[in-house]
Each structure stands twice: as C-alpha cells, then as structure tokens.
Amino acid sequence: SILSLVLAISALPLAKASDADEAAAEKAALSWLSLVDAAEYPESWTEAASSFKSAVKKTQWEEQVKLAREPLGKIISRTVKTRKYATSLPGVPDGEYVVIQFETKFANKSQAVETITPQKEKDGQWKVSGYFIR
C-alpha cells in the first residue's frame, strides 16, 4: 500500500549519523505527525519529502491516511521506541534517512507502532518520506 513506502526495517544497513541529524529528523517527524494528528492531511502531503510527493498523489494520500487514521481515534500518547540512521533502504534511492518507530496509543487502539522515515532533502531539511501504522 501507499502508506508503506519504506517498510523493510529489519535488515537496514546502518551508518552513523550525528546526534544532531537524528534529533533534527525526529523533530521533523513529530512536526509532520502533528499535522496528521490534527487531520490536516493536505498539509501533511505538502510538508512531506519530494520523494513522497512524487510517489503518491495528494488526493490519494488524503484518502489513504484518512482510512488508516480516523478509525484509531484521537492520539493519547507517542514515545520513541527506536531511531536508526540509514543511507540505504529497500526500494528507494540511497540518501540520508532516519527510520523512527513510535509506540503510540490512540483512543481506539491502545498499542500501535508508527514507523516514520524522515529523509534529508537536497536543501538539508529533514522531511517525511514514509509513514506506516501497525
């Protein structure tokens, strides 16, 4: 599915990023998630990485994320479970990525794992290139 753009996390070739890069990626992820949490789906597409926007049309994203998120209800809590820097991920061009897994509690789902993958853009900004909930 479209939401699973960057999924095969188990066998990531890991590189080392600076803590500052990982922190910036996490901050970008949380900022982007706040748009999704507020059901600001068009804005979340606009704020996503260029690779994300070229992989999925805005209207398609809005439909998919609404179907995935709305049944879960309001967010109650979200904590970082893992954060891994990678320069190579399955199915996407090499680049700088941080794969972040959050343990998330929603009103209608007490245990969810959100996997979000910020990517460092050409301008040095971290933007979300993948999002998946299970």
C-alpha positions in Angstrom: 0.0 0.0 0.0 1.0 3.6 -0.4 1.4 4.1 3.3 4.1 1.5 3.4 6.6 3.3 1.2 9.6 2.5 3.4 9.0 -0.7 5.4 11.6 -3.3 5.4 13.3 -2.2 8.5 14.7 -5.4 9.9 17.7 -5.6 7.6 18.8 -2.0 7.4 22.5 -1.3 6.6 23.2 1.1 9.3 25.6 4.1 9.1 26.4 6.6 11.7 24.7 10.0 11.7 25.4 12.8 14.1 23.0 13.0 17.1 22.1 16.4 15.7 20.9 14.9 12.4 18.9 12.2 14.2 17.4 14.8 16.6 16.5 17.1 13.6 14.9 14.1 11.8 12.9 13.2 14.9 11.8 16.9 15.3 10.7 16.9 11.6 8.8 13.6 12.1 6.9 14.9 15.2 6.1 18.2 13.4 4.7 16.3 10.4 2.8 13.9 12.7 1.1 16.8 14.4 -0.4 17.7 11.0 -1.7 14.1 10.6 -2.9 14.1 14.2 -4.9 17.2 13.5 -6.4 15.7 10.3 -4.6 18.3 8.2 -3.9 15.7 5.6 -3.4 18.1 2.6 -0.8 20.0 4.6 0.9 16.8 5.6 1.3 15.9 1.9 2.6 19.4 1.2 5.2 19.2 4.0 6.4 15.7 3.0 9.6 14.9 1.2 9.8 15.3 -2.6 10.2 11.5 -3.0 6.9 11.0 -1.0 5.1 13.6 -3.2 6.3 12.0 -6.4 5.3 8.5 -5.2 1.7 9.4 -4.2 -0.8 12.0 -5.5 -2.2 14.4 -2.9 -5.8 13.2 -3.2 -4.6 9.6 -3.0 -2.7 10.3 0.2 -5.6 12.2 1.7 -7.9 9.2 1.1 -5.4 6.6 2.4 -4.3 8.4 5.5 -7.9 9.2 6.4 -8.8 5.5 6.1 -5.8 4.5 8.2 -6.0 7.1 11.0 -9.6 8.1 11.6 -10.8 4.7 12.9 -8.0 4.9 15.5 -9.4 8.0 17.2 -7.5 10.8 18.9 -3.9 10.3 19.8 -3.3 9.7 23.6 0.5 9.3 23.7 3.5 8.7 21.4 7.0 7.8 22.5 10.1 6.9 20.5 10.8 3.2 20.5 13.7 3.1 18.1 15.6 5.6 15.9 18.0 4.3 13.2 20.1 6.2 10.7 20.5 4.6 7.3 22.0 5.6 3.9 20.4 2.7 2.0 16.8 1.4 2.3 14.9 -1.1 0.2 13.1 0.3 -2.8 14.3 3.9 -2.5 17.4 5.7 -3.8 20.4 5.9 -1.5 20.3 9.0 0.7 20.2 10.0 4.3 17.2 8.6 6.3 16.3 8.1 9.9 13.8 5.3 10.5 11.9 6.1 13.7 9.4 3.8 15.4 7.0 5.3 17.9 4.9 3.4 20.4 1.6 5.1 20.0 -1.6 4.9 22.0 -4.8 6.0 20.3 -8.4 6.3 21.7 -9.5 3.2 19.8 -6.2 1.3 19.6 -4.1 1.0 22.8 -1.0 -0.4 21.2 0.1 0.8 17.8 3.6 1.2 16.2 4.0 4.1 13.9 7.1 3.9 11.6 8.0 7.2 10.1 11.0 7.8 7.9 12.4 11.3 7.5 14.8 11.9 4.6 17.4 14.6 4.3 16.4 16.7 1.3 18.9 18.4 -1.1 18.4 21.7 0.9 19.5 20.0 4.1 15.9 19.9 5.6 14.5 16.7 7.0 11.1 15.8 5.5 9.0 12.7 5.9 9.4 10.1 3.1 7.4 7.2 4.6 4.7 6.5 7.1 3.2 3.2 8.3 1.0 2.2 11.2 0.5 -1.3 12.6 
